């Protein structure tokens, strides 16, 4: 069954995503970074965009390729664990 969890072309705006490679490491986004998709797949080899939080608390958008990320599924235990870890790190930064 095709869905947004196995086919990034079906990802939707506001989906929580995780980077699956280090293609954006030079921008401070190593593999495993979490973000929110802001522009979904438009076809024609155009990038998708996701919003990420910088270390200083600011937010920025990063263009992504279809194979740079996967959509997190809040119904899967491993994905919930990744989300919780991210939220804990954010809470520590904001404390």
KOLLO-935058 format. One record per residue: residue number from 0; residue in three letters; chain; x, y, z of N, C-alpha, C in turn. Coordinates in nm, 2 decimals, padded with zeros to 4 digits. Layout:
// KOLLO-935058
  resi  resn  chain     n.x     n.y     n.z    ca.x    ca.y    ca.z     c.x     c.y     c.z
   NUM   ALA      A       X       Y       Z       X       Y       Z       X       Y       Z
...
//
This chain:
// KOLLO-935058
  resi  resn  chain     n.x     n.y     n.z    ca.x    ca.y    ca.z     c.x     c.y     c.z
     0   UNK      A   00.08  -00.12   00.00   00.00   00.00   00.00   00.09   00.12   00.00
     1   UNK      A   00.06   00.21  -00.09   00.14   00.34  -00.10   00.08   00.44   00.00
     2   UNK      A   00.16   00.50   00.08   00.12   00.61   00.16   00.24   00.70   00.19
     3   UNK      A   00.22   00.81   00.26   00.33   00.90   00.28   00.44   00.85   00.37
     4   UNK      A   00.42   00.74   00.44   00.52   00.68   00.52   00.62   00.60   00.44
     5   UNK      A   00.58   00.56   00.32   00.67   00.48   00.23   00.69   00.54   00.10
     6   UNK      A   00.63   00.65   00.07   00.64   00.72  -00.06   00.64   00.87  -00.04
     7   UNK      A   00.76   00.93  -00.04   00.77   01.07  -00.01   00.70   01.16  -00.11
     8   UNK      A   00.66   01.11  -00.22   00.58   01.20  -00.32   00.44   01.22  -00.26
     9   UNK      A   00.40   01.14  -00.16   00.27   01.16  -00.10   00.28   01.24   00.03
    10   UNK      A   00.40   01.28   00.07   00.41   01.36   00.19   00.33   01.49   00.18
    11   UNK      A   00.28   01.54   00.29   00.19   01.66   00.29   00.26   01.77   00.38
    12   UNK      A   00.22   01.89   00.35   00.26   02.00   00.43   00.22   01.98   00.57
    13   UNK      A   00.31   02.02   00.66   00.30   02.01   00.81   00.33   01.87   00.86
    14   UNK      A   00.37   01.77   00.77   00.41   01.64   00.82   00.55   01.66   00.89
    15   UNK      A   00.56   01.59   01.00   00.69   01.58   01.07   00.78   01.49   01.00
    16   UNK      A   00.90   01.53   00.97   01.00   01.45   00.89   01.13   01.43   00.97
    17   UNK      A   01.20   01.33   00.93   01.34   01.31   00.98   01.43   01.29   00.86
    18   UNK      A   01.55   01.36   00.86   01.64   01.35   00.76   01.71   01.21   00.76
    19   UNK      A   01.73   01.15   00.65   01.78   01.01   00.64   01.92   01.00   00.58
    20   UNK      A   01.98   01.12   00.56   02.12   01.12   00.51   02.19   01.25   00.56
    21   UNK      A   02.31   01.26   00.53   02.39   01.38   00.57   02.40   01.49   00.46
    22   UNK      A   02.31   01.49   00.36   02.32   01.58   00.25   02.31   01.73   00.29
    23   UNK      A   02.26   01.75   00.41   02.24   01.89   00.46   02.32   01.92   00.58
    24   UNK      A   02.42   01.83   00.61   02.51   01.85   00.73   02.58   01.98   00.73
    25   UNK      A   02.62   02.03   00.61   02.69   02.16   00.60   02.60   02.28   00.65
    26   UNK      A   02.47   02.26   00.65   02.38   02.36   00.70   02.34   02.33   00.85
    27   UNK      A   02.41   02.24   00.91   02.38   02.21   01.05   02.27   02.11   01.07
    28   UNK      A   02.24   02.03   00.96   02.13   01.93   00.97   02.18   01.79   00.94
    29   UNK      A   02.24   01.73   01.04   02.29   01.59   01.01   02.17   01.49   01.00
    30   UNK      A   02.20   01.37   00.96   02.11   01.26   00.95   02.04   01.25   01.09
    31   UNK      A   01.91   01.24   01.09   01.83   01.23   01.21   01.77   01.36   01.26
    32   UNK      A   01.80   01.47   01.19   01.74   01.60   01.23   01.59   01.59   01.20
    33   UNK      A   01.51   01.65   01.28   01.37   01.66   01.26   01.32   01.80   01.21
    34   UNK      A   01.22   01.80   01.13   01.17   01.92   01.08   01.02   01.90   01.04
    35   UNK      A   00.97   02.01   00.99   00.83   02.01   00.94   00.82   02.04   00.79
    36   UNK      A   00.76   01.96   00.71   00.75   01.99   00.57   00.66   02.11   00.55
    37   UNK      A   00.71   02.20   00.47   00.64   02.33   00.45   00.58   02.33   00.31
    38   UNK      A   00.65   02.27   00.21   00.60   02.27   00.07   00.62   02.12   00.03
    39   UNK      A   00.51   02.06  -00.01   00.52   01.92  -00.05   00.56   01.90  -00.19
    40   UNK      A   00.56   01.78  -00.24   00.61   01.75  -00.37   00.53   01.82  -00.48
    41   UNK      A   00.61   01.88  -00.57   00.54   01.95  -00.68   00.58   01.89  -00.82
    42   UNK      A   00.66   01.79  -00.82   00.70   01.73  -00.94   00.81   01.81  -01.02
    43   UNK      A   00.84   01.77  -01.14   00.93   01.84  -01.22   01.07   01.87  -01.16
    44   UNK      A   01.11   01.78  -01.07   01.24   01.78  -01.01   01.26   01.91  -00.93
    45   UNK      A   01.15   01.97  -00.88   01.16   02.09  -00.79   01.18   02.03  -00.65
    46   UNK      A   01.26   02.11  -00.57   01.28   02.06  -00.43   01.15   02.08  -00.34
    47   UNK      A   01.14   02.00  -00.24   01.05   02.02  -00.13   01.11   02.11  -00.03
    48   UNK      A   01.04   02.17   00.06   01.10   02.25   00.16   01.05   02.21   00.30
    49   UNK      A   01.14   02.22   00.40   01.11   02.18   00.53   01.16   02.29   00.63
    50   UNK      A   01.10   02.31   00.73   01.14   02.41   00.83   01.21   02.34   00.95
    51   UNK      A   01.33   02.39   00.99   01.41   02.33   01.09   01.44   02.44   01.20
    52   UNK      A   01.47   02.40   01.32   01.51   02.49   01.42   01.66   02.49   01.43
    53   UNK      A   01.72   02.61   01.43   01.86   02.63   01.44   01.90   02.62   01.59
    54   UNK      A   02.03   02.61   01.62   02.08   02.60   01.76   02.04   02.72   01.84
    55   UNK      A   02.04   02.84   01.77   02.01   02.96   01.85   01.86   02.99   01.87
    56   UNK      A   01.77   02.89   01.82   01.63   02.90   01.84   01.56   02.96   01.72
    57   UNK      A   01.63   03.01   01.63   01.56   03.07   01.51   01.52   02.95   01.42
    58   UNK      A   01.44   02.98   01.32   01.39   02.88   01.23   01.43   02.92   01.09
    59   UNK      A   01.45   02.81   01.00   01.49   02.84   00.87   01.44   02.72   00.78
    60   UNK      A   01.41   02.76   00.65   01.37   02.65   00.56   01.49   02.60   00.48
    61   UNK      A   01.48   02.47   00.45   01.58   02.40   00.37   01.52   02.33   00.26
    62   UNK      A   01.57   02.35   00.13   01.52   02.27   00.02   01.57   02.12   00.03
    63   UNK      A   01.48   02.03   00.01   01.51   01.89   00.02   01.48   01.81  -00.11
    64   UNK      A   01.55   01.70  -00.13   01.52   01.61  -00.24   01.43   01.50  -00.18
    65   UNK      A   01.36   01.43  -00.27   01.27   01.32  -00.22   01.34   01.22  -00.14
    66   UNK      A   01.47   01.19  -00.16   01.54   01.08  -00.09   01.61   01.13   00.03
    67   UNK      A   01.59   01.26   00.07   01.66   01.32   00.19   01.59   01.29   00.32
    68   UNK      A   01.47   01.25   00.32   01.39   01.24   00.45   01.29   01.12   00.44
    69   UNK      A   01.22   01.10   00.55   01.11   01.02   00.56   01.01   01.08   00.65
    70   UNK      A   00.88   01.06   00.63   00.77   01.11   00.72   00.76   01.02   00.84
    71   UNK      A   00.76   01.09   00.96   00.75   01.01   01.08   00.60   00.97   01.10
    72   UNK      A   00.58   00.85   01.15   00.45   00.80   01.18   00.43   00.79   01.33
    73   UNK      A   00.34   00.88   01.38   00.32   00.89   01.52   00.25   00.76   01.58
    74   UNK      A   00.22   00.67   01.50   00.16   00.54   01.54   00.27   00.43   01.55
    75   UNK      A   00.39   00.46   01.52   00.50   00.36   01.53   00.59   00.39   01.65
    76   UNK      A   00.61   00.29   01.73   00.69   00.31   01.85   00.82   00.38   01.83
    77   UNK      A   00.90   00.33   01.73   01.03   00.39   01.70   01.02   00.54   01.66
    78   UNK      A   00.92   00.58   01.59   00.91   00.72   01.55   00.86   00.80   01.67
    79   UNK      A   00.78   00.75   01.75   00.74   00.82   01.87   00.86   00.85   01.96
    80   UNK      A   00.94   00.75   01.97   01.07   00.76   02.05   01.15   00.88   01.99
    81   UNK      A   01.17   00.88   01.86   01.25   00.99   01.80   01.19   01.13   01.83
    82   UNK      A   01.05   01.13   01.82   00.98   01.26   01.85   01.00   01.30   01.99
    83   UNK      A   00.99   01.21   02.09   01.01   01.24   02.23   01.15   01.29   02.26
    84   UNK      A   01.25   01.22   02.20   01.39   01.26   02.22   01.41   01.40   02.17
    85   UNK      A   01.36   01.43   02.05   01.37   01.57   02.00   01.31   01.67   02.09
    86   UNK      A   01.19   01.64   02.14   01.12   01.74   02.23   01.19   01.76   02.36
    87   UNK      A   01.26   01.65   02.41   01.34   01.66   02.53   01.46   01.76   02.51
    88   UNK      A   01.52   01.74   02.39   01.64   01.83   02.36   01.59   01.97   02.35
    89   UNK      A   01.48   01.99   02.28   01.42   02.13   02.27   01.39   02.19   02.40
    90   UNK      A   01.33   02.11   02.49   01.30   02.16   02.63   01.42   02.20   02.70
    91   UNK      A   01.53   02.12   02.69   01.65   02.15   02.76   01.71   02.28   02.71
    92   UNK      A   01.70   02.30   02.58   01.76   02.43   02.52   01.68   02.55   02.57
    93   UNK      A   01.55   02.53   02.59   01.46   02.64   02.63   01.46   02.67   02.78
    94   UNK      A   01.51   02.58   02.85   01.51   02.59   03.00   01.61   02.69   03.05
//
